[in-house]
Amino acid sequence: MKLNKPILFILILSLSVSLFTIYQRADAERPYNKVELVADYGKYKKLGHDMGMDMEKVLKNLKDAGVTTVAIKEESLEEIKKSGRITIVNLWELSEKNTITGSLEPVIREVMDSNLDPSGTVVVIPNNAEDYEWIKEPLKNRAAGFKDWSKDGAYVLTFSGRYEDLEDFTLGFDFSKFEQAKNLGLNISVRPSNYMEMTPDYIRSLFEKFREYPVTSVIFNGVQVLGYPYNLEVTANMVKETGIVIGPIETWTQLMHIEQKGLNSLIELADYKAVRVFSLNEAEANKVSFKEVMDRWFRAVDERNLRLVYLNPKEEKFMSPAENFETNLFYIKQFVEVIQNRGFVIGRVVPMKDFNIGRTRMLVLLAGVIAGALLLLDNMFRIRKSYLYGLFAVGMVLGQAMLHVMPSLADKAFALGAAIVFPSLAMIYILQLCRRIIEEQTGEAGLARIVKASVAELLKASGISLIGAAFVASMLSSTAYLLELDVFRGVKIAHIIPLAVFVIAYFIIIGYRRDEFGSIWKEIKALLDVPITVKYVLLIGIIAVGGYLYLGRTGHTAGAPIFGLEVKIRTLLEQALVARPRTKEFLVAHPAMILMIAGVLKKYKSIILPLGLAGAIGQISMVNSFSHLRTPLYMSAYRTAYGLAIGIVLGIIGIIFLWMVVHIYNARRRTKDV
């Protein structure tokens, strides 16, 4: 491979900065090992009611199973009504039924005789003075058109709306639930709702109240965060003062978080005091078994760095409430045991340390990516040194301008460049190796030499690709990426372009019947003139299916299916290894690369393009593993190492098998000739 020394020096210098950055990122990730199990108070209360168990006993059982925390939402009007503390009706219902008597009658009559719209007014009747005092202020603050009609011990409140639309209308927390959790030694995750008239004083007083209880996290309820849009700084300051962490909820696609207005801004204002939340909703839980629910909890913690596991009870229709409760407890205990064996600690979560590499370091890293791109171009097109240095200068100037004008887009663009350049460079190295082997006039290689050389060259190519992985992992190592407030972009592009580069480089370096035509343009013309036969149509069909499976498995909106046998293999590998290697790496790509090099050593030139394409997939995939930024670095490293190790073993088995087949075939042919 042609290596321009100044460009190579820049690459090595930049790579050393990249590796130091990775060390710092790993240092930030290392202590991030505490996991909180958060049970939904309301849903477990309902399950307890269904099986005739009081909430205190339900909570004790959950705590004994390993639950550390209960999530408490604000009280809704509907919940308060069900508790018997208030009566809620539409005004038109009062007008029609006219069943109110006693001390309430004159007040209700006054309401009905007013100019309020009967079809657009809700009437709330608290049972006593205590309930009236508890509900009056929050209702006044949150409900449009609020009016207090109470007099002489008769309590009546009205506001604009319809009772049918008030299912999620909340009024504040019932702190008796907080007392109950505190007395049982459970932490609390608060789930406040937001409303437009929210005041800074209310936010401060709410967090001051939280100080009285073991509140560890805040997971916002609804489509807005507390304080949106005008009081986000107040909420952020109180988060920092109280040490409560923000809990963004992962989406069902496992990409970023459920959209809540103001969430990203709030987390930034709070200096990234946030911990990601995994919550499996009822619809998803109903599709799978209890065991699969537990497996999803495990993968969320182990592979995706989520540290708040939100536990909604899973209920099977064919089981009684008591059986459902016991089964939930059983799998919670199993989950606790599994993650503790994995090295995690059950306890109060601690947010990851804030980390940002800054613009100067980003430019140094960019220099390495540009250097890699120039080595790639130089090895494909033989560029003059002066042009190389000029291109490097232009690239740095454009990169600095992009960082200044569009910093958020710039770092993702630079990382995408690294994900494209270095797997492509690795395959250029392999193609040049193949050409040298083909041109060498050497004797026939023995089995031991073939195995040794094939494995060694795969490892060399992988080393080049992993330079790209280092740049991706370091360029996108800020806390915003680790919390998945932002993500690596261009996954499918990063999977396609290196394959296209490989095909172009194949025709430049190896060529199509080069001995016959002697010119790349004549080779391309001859290739285009090849008649299309049935076998080529079948080959194109196979490639199309392979391409669909390849691209369909990338990103988070995949449409390609995962086959039953593959699911079983994945589960087995998850249980047996620290990190599950990627199937396409160890089962297809790495063995294909080994077999290709082995075949070239036996002078089988025709296998370079098909097996090389398959091998390139593995090089791309290794870099892509490190673009999953929420995955801990050690997991990506293990995944890559396992993929290489298993792929090498399978590749060696493939070489030995084909060696034996060829020798048996040749022996039989010689016998027949005799």
C-alpha positions as CSV (number, residue, x, y, z in Angstrom):
1,M,0.0,0.0,0.0
2,K,1.3,3.4,-0.9
3,L,1.8,5.5,2.2
4,N,2.7,9.2,2.0
5,K,4.8,9.8,5.0
6,P,3.6,13.3,6.1
7,I,0.0,12.3,5.6
8,L,0.6,9.0,7.5
9,F,2.3,11.0,10.3
10,I,-0.8,13.2,10.6
11,L,-3.0,10.1,10.7
12,I,-0.9,8.5,13.5
13,L,-0.9,11.8,15.5
14,S,-4.6,12.2,15.2
15,L,-5.2,8.5,16.0
16,S,-3.3,8.9,19.2
17,V,-5.6,11.8,20.2
18,S,-8.6,9.6,19.3
19,L,-7.4,6.8,21.5
20,F,-6.8,9.2,24.4
21,T,-10.4,10.5,23.9
22,I,-11.7,6.9,24.0
23,Y,-9.8,6.3,27.2
24,Q,-11.5,9.4,28.7
25,R,-14.9,8.2,27.5
26,A,-14.4,4.8,28.9
27,D,-13.4,6.4,32.2
28,A,-16.7,8.3,32.2
29,E,-18.6,5.1,31.4
30,R,-16.9,2.8,34.0
31,P,-18.6,3.9,37.2
32,Y,-22.0,4.1,35.4
33,N,-23.2,0.7,36.7
34,K,-26.1,1.4,39.1
35,V,-29.5,0.3,38.1
36,E,-32.9,1.4,39.6
37,L,-36.0,-0.8,39.2
38,V,-39.0,1.6,39.1
39,A,-42.5,0.1,39.7
40,D,-45.5,2.1,38.5
41,Y,-47.4,2.8,41.7
42,G,-50.8,3.3,40.0
43,K,-50.7,0.1,37.9
44,Y,-49.5,-2.1,40.7
45,K,-52.2,-0.6,43.0
46,K,-54.8,-1.6,40.5
47,L,-53.4,-5.1,40.3
48,G,-53.3,-5.2,44.1
49,H,-57.0,-4.1,44.2
50,D,-57.9,-6.8,41.7
51,M,-56.4,-9.5,43.9
52,G,-57.6,-8.0,47.2
53,M,-54.2,-7.0,48.5
54,D,-53.6,-3.7,50.2
55,M,-51.0,-1.4,48.6
56,E,-48.6,-1.6,51.5
57,K,-48.3,-5.3,51.1
58,V,-47.9,-5.0,47.3
59,L,-45.0,-2.6,47.8
60,K,-43.4,-4.8,50.4
61,N,-43.5,-7.7,48.0
62,L,-42.1,-5.6,45.2
63,K,-39.2,-4.4,47.4
64,D,-38.5,-8.0,48.5
65,A,-38.3,-8.9,44.8
66,G,-35.6,-6.2,44.2
67,V,-37.6,-3.1,43.3
68,T,-35.9,0.0,44.5
69,T,-38.3,2.7,43.5
70,V,-41.9,3.5,42.9
71,A,-43.1,6.0,40.2
72,I,-45.8,8.3,41.4
73,K,-47.9,10.4,39.1
74,E,-49.9,13.4,39.9
75,E,-53.5,12.7,40.9
76,S,-56.0,13.0,38.1
77,L,-59.6,14.2,38.6
78,E,-60.8,10.7,37.7
79,E,-58.6,9.0,40.3
80,I,-59.8,11.5,42.9
81,K,-63.4,10.8,42.0
82,K,-62.8,7.1,42.3
83,S,-61.3,7.5,45.7
84,G,-64.6,9.1,46.8
85,R,-63.2,12.5,47.7
86,I,-65.1,14.5,45.0
87,T,-68.1,14.3,42.7
88,I,-67.6,15.4,39.1
89,V,-70.4,16.0,36.6
90,N,-71.1,18.1,33.5
91,L,-73.4,21.1,34.2
92,W,-76.0,19.9,31.8
93,E,-76.3,16.6,33.8
94,L,-77.2,18.6,36.9
95,S,-79.7,20.6,35.0
96,E,-81.4,17.5,33.7
97,K,-81.4,15.3,36.8
98,N,-81.8,18.1,39.4
99,T,-81.0,15.6,42.3
100,I,-78.9,17.8,44.5
101,T,-80.5,18.5,47.9
102,G,-79.5,19.7,51.3
103,S,-77.0,22.5,51.9
104,L,-75.7,22.1,48.3
105,E,-79.0,22.9,46.7
106,P,-78.9,26.8,46.9
107,V,-75.3,26.8,45.6
108,I,-76.1,24.4,42.8
109,R,-79.2,26.4,41.9
110,E,-77.0,29.5,41.7
111,V,-74.7,27.8,39.3
112,M,-77.5,26.5,37.1
113,D,-79.1,29.9,37.0
114,S,-75.8,31.5,35.9
115,N,-74.8,32.2,32.3
116,L,-72.4,29.3,32.2
117,D,-72.6,27.0,29.1
118,P,-74.2,23.7,30.3
119,S,-72.5,21.7,27.6
120,G,-69.1,23.2,28.3
121,T,-68.9,23.4,32.0
122,V,-67.6,20.9,34.6
123,V,-68.9,20.9,38.2
124,V,-66.7,19.6,41.0
125,I,-68.2,19.0,44.4
126,P,-65.6,18.2,47.2
127,N,-66.9,16.0,50.0
128,N,-65.6,18.2,52.9
129,A,-63.5,21.2,53.8
130,E,-60.2,19.2,53.7
131,D,-60.8,17.9,50.2
132,Y,-62.0,21.4,49.2
133,E,-58.8,23.0,50.5
134,W,-56.6,20.3,48.8
135,I,-58.2,20.6,45.4
136,K,-59.1,24.3,45.1
137,E,-55.6,25.8,44.4
138,P,-54.4,23.3,41.9
139,L,-57.7,23.5,40.1
140,K,-57.6,27.3,40.1
141,N,-54.1,27.2,38.7
142,R,-54.7,24.6,36.0
143,A,-58.3,24.9,34.8
144,A,-59.6,27.5,32.4
145,G,-62.7,29.4,33.5
146,F,-62.3,28.4,37.1
147,K,-64.8,29.8,39.6
148,D,-65.4,29.0,43.3
149,W,-69.1,29.1,44.2
150,S,-68.6,27.7,47.8
151,K,-70.4,29.3,50.7
152,D,-71.7,28.3,54.2
153,G,-70.0,24.8,54.2
154,A,-71.3,23.9,50.7
155,Y,-68.3,23.4,48.4
156,V,-68.9,23.7,44.6
157,L,-66.2,24.6,41.9
158,T,-66.7,25.0,38.2
159,F,-64.4,25.3,35.2
160,S,-64.6,25.2,31.4
161,G,-64.5,21.9,29.6
162,R,-66.3,18.5,29.4
163,Y,-65.9,15.7,31.9
164,E,-65.4,13.2,29.1
165,D,-62.2,15.0,28.1
166,L,-60.6,15.1,31.5
167,E,-59.1,11.6,31.8
168,D,-55.6,12.9,32.1
169,F,-56.3,16.2,33.8
170,T,-54.1,16.2,36.9
171,L,-54.1,18.3,40.0
172,G,-50.9,17.6,41.9
173,F,-49.3,14.9,44.0
174,D,-50.9,13.0,46.9
175,F,-48.0,13.1,49.3
176,S,-49.5,10.3,51.5
177,K,-48.2,8.0,48.8
178,F,-44.7,9.5,49.2
179,E,-45.0,8.9,53.0
180,Q,-45.9,5.3,52.4
181,A,-43.0,4.7,50.1
182,K,-40.6,6.5,52.4
183,N,-41.7,4.4,55.4
184,L,-41.1,1.2,53.5
185,G,-37.6,2.2,52.5
186,L,-38.4,2.7,48.8
187,N,-37.1,5.5,46.6
188,I,-39.5,7.7,44.6
189,S,-39.5,8.6,40.9
190,V,-41.9,11.6,40.5
191,R,-43.9,12.0,37.3
192,P,-45.2,15.6,37.2
193,S,-47.4,17.0,34.5
194,N,-47.0,20.5,33.0
195,Y,-49.5,23.2,32.3
196,M,-49.2,26.6,30.6
197,E,-49.8,28.7,33.7
198,M,-47.0,27.0,35.6
199,T,-45.1,29.6,37.8
200,P,-41.5,29.6,38.9
201,D,-42.6,29.7,42.5
202,Y,-44.7,26.6,42.1
203,I,-41.8,24.7,40.5
204,R,-39.5,25.7,43.3
205,S,-42.0,24.8,46.0
206,L,-42.6,21.4,44.4
207,F,-38.9,20.5,44.4
208,E,-38.5,21.8,47.9
209,K,-41.3,19.4,48.9
210,F,-39.5,16.6,47.1
211,R,-36.5,17.2,49.4
212,E,-38.5,15.8,52.3
213,Y,-38.6,12.4,50.5
214,P,-36.2,10.0,48.9
215,V,-36.9,11.3,45.4
216,T,-34.2,10.1,43.0
217,S,-35.6,10.8,39.5
218,V,-38.2,12.8,37.6
219,I,-39.8,11.1,34.6
220,F,-42.2,13.7,33.1
221,N,-45.8,12.7,32.3
222,G,-47.4,13.9,29.1
223,V,-46.0,15.7,26.1
224,Q,-44.2,18.5,27.9
225,V,-41.6,18.7,30.6
226,L,-42.2,20.7,33.7
227,G,-41.7,24.4,33.1
228,Y,-42.1,24.3,29.3
229,P,-41.9,26.8,27.6
230,Y,-40.9,29.7,29.8
231,N,-39.5,28.2,33.0
232,L,-37.1,25.5,31.9
233,E,-34.2,27.3,33.6
234,V,-36.1,27.2,36.9
235,T,-36.7,23.4,36.6
236,A,-33.1,22.8,35.5
237,N,-31.7,24.8,38.5
238,M,-33.9,22.8,40.9
239,V,-32.8,19.5,39.3
240,K,-29.2,20.5,40.0
241,E,-29.9,21.8,43.5
242,T,-31.8,18.7,44.6
243,G,-29.6,16.0,42.9
244,I,-32.7,14.5,41.2
245,V,-31.9,13.1,37.8
246,I,-34.1,13.6,34.7
247,G,-35.4,10.4,33.0
248,P,-35.9,10.6,29.2
249,I,-37.9,7.5,28.1
250,E,-36.5,5.4,25.2
251,T,-38.8,5.0,22.2
252,W,-40.1,1.6,21.2
253,T,-37.8,1.7,18.1
254,Q,-34.8,1.9,20.6
255,L,-33.7,5.2,18.9
256,M,-33.5,8.3,21.0
257,H,-36.4,9.2,23.3
258,I,-40.1,9.7,23.4
259,E,-40.7,13.3,22.3
260,Q,-41.5,15.7,25.1
261,K,-41.4,19.4,24.4
262,G,-38.4,21.0,26.1
263,L,-36.8,17.8,27.1
264,N,-33.4,18.2,25.3
265,S,-33.1,21.8,26.3
266,L,-33.9,21.0,29.9
267,I,-31.2,18.2,30.0
268,E,-28.7,20.6,28.6
269,L,-29.6,23.3,31.0
270,A,-29.3,20.8,33.9
271,D,-25.7,19.9,32.8
272,Y,-26.8,16.5,31.5
273,K,-28.0,15.2,34.9
274,A,-30.1,12.6,33.2
275,V,-30.4,8.8,33.1
276,R,-32.2,7.0,30.3
277,V,-35.4,5.0,31.0
278,F,-36.5,1.7,29.5
279,S,-40.3,1.2,29.6
280,L,-42.1,-1.6,27.8
281,N,-45.6,-0.5,27.2
282,E,-48.6,-2.8,27.6
283,A,-49.1,-3.3,23.8
284,E,-45.5,-4.5,23.3
285,A,-45.5,-6.6,26.5
286,N,-48.7,-8.4,25.4
287,K,-46.9,-9.6,22.3
288,V,-44.3,-11.6,24.1
289,S,-43.8,-14.0,27.1
290,F,-42.8,-13.0,30.6
291,K,-39.3,-14.4,29.8
292,E,-39.0,-12.2,26.7
293,V,-40.0,-9.1,28.8
294,M,-37.2,-9.9,31.2
295,D,-34.8,-10.4,28.3
296,R,-35.7,-7.0,27.0
297,W,-35.0,-5.4,30.4
298,F,-31.6,-7.1,30.4
299,R,-30.7,-6.0,26.9
300,A,-31.7,-2.4,27.7
301,V,-29.4,-2.4,30.7
302,D,-26.5,-4.5,29.3
303,E,-26.4,-3.3,25.7
304,R,-27.9,0.1,25.6
305,N,-26.8,1.7,28.9
306,L,-30.3,2.4,30.2
307,R,-30.2,2.5,34.0
308,L,-33.8,3.2,35.0
309,V,-36.0,0.2,34.3
310,Y,-39.6,1.1,34.5
311,L,-41.7,-1.9,35.5
312,N,-45.3,-2.0,34.3
313,P,-47.0,-5.2,35.5
314,K,-47.5,-7.7,32.6
315,E,-50.9,-9.4,32.9
316,E,-52.0,-12.5,31.0
317,K,-55.8,-13.0,30.5
318,F,-55.6,-16.7,31.3
319,M,-54.0,-16.1,34.7
320,S,-55.7,-14.8,37.8
321,P,-54.5,-11.4,39.3
322,A,-52.7,-13.2,42.1
323,E,-50.9,-15.5,39.5
324,N,-50.0,-12.5,37.4
325,F,-48.6,-10.7,40.4
326,E,-46.5,-13.7,41.5
327,T,-45.2,-14.2,38.0
328,N,-44.1,-10.6,37.8
329,L,-42.3,-10.9,41.1
330,F,-40.6,-14.1,39.9
331,Y,-39.2,-12.4,36.8
332,I,-38.2,-9.3,38.7
333,K,-36.1,-11.5,41.0
334,Q,-34.6,-13.3,38.0
335,F,-33.7,-10.0,36.4
336,V,-32.0,-8.7,39.5
337,E,-30.0,-11.9,39.8
338,V,-28.9,-11.8,36.1
339,I,-27.8,-8.2,36.1
340,Q,-26.0,-8.5,39.4
341,N,-24.1,-11.5,38.0
342,R,-23.2,-9.2,35.1
343,G,-21.6,-6.8,37.5
344,F,-24.3,-4.2,37.9
345,V,-25.4,-2.8,41.3
346,I,-29.0,-2.4,42.3
347,G,-29.3,1.1,43.9
348,R,-29.8,4.8,43.3
349,V,-28.7,5.8,39.9
350,V,-25.9,8.2,39.4
351,P,-25.7,10.2,36.1
352,M,-22.7,9.8,33.8
353,K,-20.1,12.5,34.1
354,D,-20.5,15.3,31.6
355,F,-17.9,15.0,28.9
356,N,-17.3,17.2,25.8
357,I,-14.2,17.0,23.5
358,G,-14.4,20.7,22.3
359,R,-13.7,22.2,18.8
360,T,-9.9,22.1,18.9
361,R,-9.8,18.4,19.6
362,M,-12.5,17.8,17.0
363,L,-10.3,19.5,14.4
364,V,-7.3,17.3,15.3
365,L,-9.5,14.2,14.9
366,L,-10.8,15.6,11.6
367,A,-7.2,15.9,10.4
368,G,-6.9,12.1,10.8
369,V,-10.0,11.4,8.8
370,I,-8.9,13.7,6.0
371,A,-5.5,12.0,6.0
372,G,-7.2,8.6,5.7
373,A,-9.3,9.8,2.9
374,L,-6.2,11.1,1.0
375,L,-4.5,7.8,1.5
376,L,-7.5,6.1,0.0
377,L,-7.6,8.4,-3.0
378,D,-3.8,8.1,-3.5
379,N,-4.0,4.3,-3.5
380,M,-6.8,4.4,-6.1
381,F,-5.8,7.2,-8.4
382,R,-2.1,8.0,-7.7
383,I,-2.3,11.7,-6.8
384,R,0.7,14.0,-6.9
385,K,2.1,15.0,-3.5
386,S,1.4,18.7,-4.0
387,Y,-2.2,17.9,-4.8
388,L,-2.5,15.8,-1.7
389,Y,-1.2,18.5,0.6
390,G,-3.5,21.1,-1.1
391,L,-6.5,18.8,-0.6
392,F,-5.6,18.4,3.0
393,A,-5.4,22.1,3.5
394,V,-8.7,22.7,1.7
395,G,-10.4,19.9,3.8
396,M,-9.2,21.4,7.1
397,V,-10.4,24.9,6.1
398,L,-13.8,23.6,5.1
399,G,-14.0,21.5,8.2
400,Q,-13.2,24.4,10.5
401,A,-15.9,26.5,8.7
402,M,-18.4,23.8,9.1
403,L,-17.6,23.4,12.8
404,H,-18.2,27.2,13.2
405,V,-21.4,27.4,11.2
406,M,-23.1,24.0,11.8
407,P,-21.3,22.4,14.8
408,S,-24.0,19.8,15.4
409,L,-24.0,18.7,11.8
410,A,-20.2,18.9,11.5
411,D,-19.3,16.3,14.1
412,K,-21.8,13.8,12.6
413,A,-20.5,14.5,9.1
414,F,-16.9,13.9,10.2
415,A,-17.8,10.7,11.9
416,L,-19.7,9.5,8.8
417,G,-16.6,10.2,6.8
418,A,-14.5,8.0,9.1
419,A,-17.1,5.2,8.9
420,I,-16.8,5.3,5.1
421,V,-13.0,6.0,4.6
422,F,-11.4,3.3,6.8
423,P,-13.3,0.2,5.8
424,S,-12.8,1.3,2.2
425,L,-9.1,1.7,2.8
426,A,-9.0,-1.8,4.4
427,M,-10.5,-3.3,1.3
428,I,-8.0,-1.4,-0.9
429,Y,-5.3,-3.0,1.1
430,I,-6.8,-6.4,0.5
431,L,-7.2,-5.8,-3.3
432,Q,-3.6,-4.7,-3.6
433,L,-2.6,-7.8,-1.6
434,C,-4.6,-10.0,-4.0
435,R,-2.9,-8.4,-7.0
436,R,0.6,-9.0,-5.5
437,I,-0.2,-12.7,-4.8
438,I,-1.6,-13.2,-8.3
439,E,1.4,-11.6,-9.9
440,E,3.9,-13.6,-7.8
441,Q,5.5,-16.5,-9.5
442,T,5.7,-18.8,-6.5
443,G,5.2,-22.5,-5.9
444,E,1.9,-23.9,-4.6
445,A,1.1,-22.8,-1.1
446,G,0.7,-25.4,1.6
447,L,-2.3,-25.6,4.0
448,A,-0.5,-24.2,7.0
449,R,0.8,-21.2,5.0
450,I,-2.7,-20.5,3.6
451,V,-4.3,-20.6,7.0
452,K,-1.7,-18.4,8.6
453,A,-1.7,-15.9,5.8
454,S,-5.5,-15.7,5.5
455,V,-6.0,-15.1,9.2
456,A,-3.1,-12.6,9.4
457,E,-4.4,-10.5,6.5
458,L,-7.9,-10.5,7.8
459,L,-6.6,-9.1,11.1
460,K,-4.5,-6.5,9.3
461,A,-7.5,-5.3,7.3
462,S,-9.6,-5.3,10.4
463,G,-7.0,-3.1,12.2
464,I,-7.3,-0.5,9.4
465,S,-11.1,-0.6,9.7
466,L,-11.0,-0.2,13.4
467,I,-9.0,3.0,13.0
468,G,-12.4,4.3,11.6
469,A,-14.2,2.9,14.7
470,A,-11.8,4.8,16.9
471,F,-12.5,8.1,15.2
472,V,-16.3,7.5,15.2
473,A,-16.3,6.6,18.9
474,S,-14.1,9.6,19.9
475,M,-15.7,12.2,17.6
476,L,-19.2,11.4,19.0
477,S,-18.2,10.9,22.6
478,S,-19.9,13.9,24.2
479,T,-22.5,13.3,26.9
480,A,-25.3,14.4,24.5
481,Y,-24.5,11.4,22.3
482,L,-24.0,8.9,25.1
483,L,-27.5,9.9,26.5
484,E,-28.8,9.6,22.9
485,L,-30.1,13.2,22.8
486,D,-28.4,13.1,19.4
487,V,-27.3,10.1,17.3
488,F,-24.9,9.1,14.5
489,R,-26.5,9.8,11.1
490,G,-26.0,8.1,7.8
491,V,-26.0,4.5,8.8
492,K,-27.2,3.2,5.5
493,I,-24.8,5.5,3.6
494,A,-21.9,4.1,5.6
495,H,-23.0,0.6,4.6
496,I,-23.3,1.3,0.9
497,I,-20.5,3.6,-0.1
498,P,-17.6,1.4,1.0
499,L,-19.1,-1.5,-1.1
500,A,-19.3,0.9,-4.1
501,V,-15.7,2.0,-3.5
502,F,-14.6,-1.7,-3.3
503,V,-16.2,-2.4,-6.7
504,I,-14.6,0.6,-8.3
505,A,-11.3,-0.2,-6.8
506,Y,-11.6,-3.8,-8.0
507,F,-11.8,-2.7,-11.6
508,I,-8.9,-0.3,-11.1
509,I,-6.6,-2.7,-9.2
510,I,-7.6,-6.2,-10.4
511,G,-9.6,-5.6,-13.5
512,Y,-11.9,-7.7,-15.6
513,R,-9.9,-10.0,-17.9
514,R,-7.0,-7.5,-17.8
515,D,-4.5,-9.8,-19.5
516,E,-6.8,-9.8,-22.5
517,F,-7.9,-6.2,-22.8
518,G,-5.1,-4.2,-21.0
519,S,-7.2,-1.1,-20.4
520,I,-9.9,-0.4,-17.7
521,W,-12.2,1.2,-20.2
522,K,-12.0,-1.7,-22.6
523,E,-12.6,-4.0,-19.7
524,I,-15.8,-2.1,-18.7
525,K,-17.0,-2.1,-22.3
526,A,-16.4,-5.9,-22.5
527,L,-18.2,-6.4,-19.3
528,L,-21.2,-4.4,-20.5
529,D,-21.3,-6.5,-23.7
530,V,-21.6,-9.8,-21.8
531,P,-24.9,-11.4,-22.9
532,I,-27.5,-11.7,-20.0
533,T,-28.3,-15.4,-19.5
534,V,-30.6,-17.1,-17.0
535,K,-27.7,-17.8,-14.6
536,Y,-26.9,-14.0,-14.5
537,V,-30.6,-13.2,-13.8
538,L,-30.6,-15.7,-11.0
539,L,-27.3,-14.2,-9.7
540,I,-28.8,-10.7,-9.8
541,G,-31.8,-12.0,-7.9
542,I,-29.6,-13.6,-5.2
543,I,-27.7,-10.3,-4.9
544,A,-30.9,-8.4,-4.6
545,V,-32.2,-10.6,-1.8
546,G,-28.9,-10.3,0.0
547,G,-28.9,-6.5,-0.4
548,Y,-32.4,-6.3,1.0
549,L,-31.4,-8.4,4.0
550,Y,-28.1,-6.4,4.4
551,L,-29.7,-2.9,4.3
552,G,-32.9,-4.0,6.0
553,R,-31.0,-5.0,9.1
554,T,-29.3,-1.6,9.4
555,G,-30.6,1.4,11.3
556,H,-33.7,1.3,13.6
557,T,-36.4,1.1,11.0
558,A,-35.5,-2.2,9.6
559,G,-38.0,-4.2,7.6
560,A,-36.0,-7.3,7.0
561,P,-37.1,-10.3,9.0
562,I,-34.9,-12.1,11.6
563,F,-35.3,-15.8,11.1
564,G,-36.3,-18.2,13.9
565,L,-33.0,-20.1,13.9
566,E,-31.1,-16.9,13.9
567,V,-33.1,-15.7,16.9
568,K,-32.2,-18.9,18.8
569,I,-28.5,-18.4,17.9
570,R,-28.6,-14.8,19.1
571,T,-30.2,-15.7,22.4
572,L,-27.6,-18.5,23.0
573,L,-24.7,-16.1,22.2
574,E,-26.2,-13.4,24.5
575,Q,-26.3,-15.9,27.4
576,A,-22.9,-17.4,26.8
577,L,-20.8,-14.3,25.9
578,V,-20.3,-10.8,27.4
579,A,-21.6,-9.3,24.1
580,R,-23.4,-11.0,21.2
581,P,-21.3,-10.8,18.0
582,R,-23.0,-9.7,14.8
583,T,-24.2,-12.7,12.8
584,K,-23.2,-11.1,9.4
585,E,-19.6,-10.7,10.7
586,F,-18.8,-14.1,12.2
587,L,-21.1,-16.3,10.0
588,V,-20.6,-14.5,6.6
589,A,-18.1,-11.7,6.2
590,H,-15.0,-12.8,8.1
591,P,-15.1,-16.4,6.9
592,A,-15.7,-15.1,3.3
593,M,-12.6,-12.8,3.6
594,I,-10.5,-15.7,4.9
595,L,-11.7,-18.0,2.1
596,M,-11.1,-15.3,-0.5
597,I,-7.4,-14.8,0.6
598,A,-7.0,-18.6,0.7
599,G,-8.5,-18.9,-2.8
600,V,-6.2,-16.2,-4.2
601,L,-3.2,-18.0,-2.7
602,K,-4.3,-20.9,-4.8
603,K,-4.6,-18.5,-7.8
604,Y,-8.4,-18.5,-8.0
605,K,-8.8,-14.9,-9.2
606,S,-12.5,-15.1,-10.0
607,I,-13.6,-15.3,-6.4
608,I,-12.1,-11.9,-5.4
609,L,-15.2,-9.8,-6.3
610,P,-18.0,-11.9,-4.8
611,L,-16.1,-13.0,-1.6
612,G,-14.5,-9.6,-1.3
613,L,-17.9,-7.9,-1.3
614,A,-19.0,-10.3,1.4
615,G,-15.8,-9.7,3.4
616,A,-16.3,-5.9,3.1
617,I,-19.6,-6.2,4.9
618,G,-17.7,-7.3,8.0
619,Q,-15.3,-4.4,7.9
620,I,-18.2,-2.0,7.6
621,S,-20.1,-3.7,10.4
622,M,-17.2,-3.5,12.8
623,V,-17.1,0.3,12.5
624,N,-20.8,0.5,12.7
625,S,-20.8,-1.3,16.0
626,F,-19.0,1.7,17.5
627,S,-21.5,4.1,16.0
628,H,-24.1,2.8,18.5
629,L,-23.0,5.4,20.9
630,R,-25.3,4.4,23.8
631,T,-23.6,1.0,23.9
632,P,-20.7,0.9,26.3
633,L,-17.3,0.9,24.6
634,Y,-16.3,-2.4,26.3
635,M,-19.4,-4.1,24.8
636,S,-18.6,-2.9,21.3
637,A,-15.0,-4.1,21.8
638,Y,-16.1,-7.5,23.0
639,R,-18.7,-7.8,20.2
640,T,-15.9,-7.0,17.6
641,A,-13.4,-9.4,19.2
642,Y,-16.0,-12.3,19.4
643,G,-17.0,-11.7,15.8
644,L,-13.4,-11.9,14.6
645,A,-12.6,-14.9,16.8
646,I,-15.6,-17.0,15.8
647,G,-15.3,-15.8,12.1
648,I,-11.7,-16.9,12.0
649,V,-12.5,-20.3,13.5
650,L,-15.3,-20.8,10.9
651,G,-13.0,-19.5,8.1
652,I,-10.3,-22.0,9.1
653,I,-12.8,-24.8,9.1
654,G,-14.0,-23.7,5.7
655,I,-10.4,-23.8,4.3
656,I,-9.7,-27.2,5.7
657,F,-13.0,-28.6,4.4
658,L,-12.4,-27.2,0.9
659,W,-8.8,-28.4,1.0
660,M,-10.0,-31.9,1.7
661,V,-12.7,-31.7,-1.0
662,V,-10.2,-30.6,-3.6
663,H,-7.7,-33.2,-2.7
664,I,-10.3,-36.0,-2.7
665,Y,-11.6,-34.8,-6.1
666,N,-8.1,-34.6,-7.5
667,A,-7.2,-38.1,-6.2
668,R,-10.3,-39.6,-7.8
669,R,-9.6,-37.8,-11.1
670,R,-6.1,-39.2,-11.1
671,T,-7.4,-42.7,-10.4
672,K,-9.9,-42.4,-13.2
673,D,-7.2,-41.2,-15.6
674,V,-5.1,-44.3,-14.7
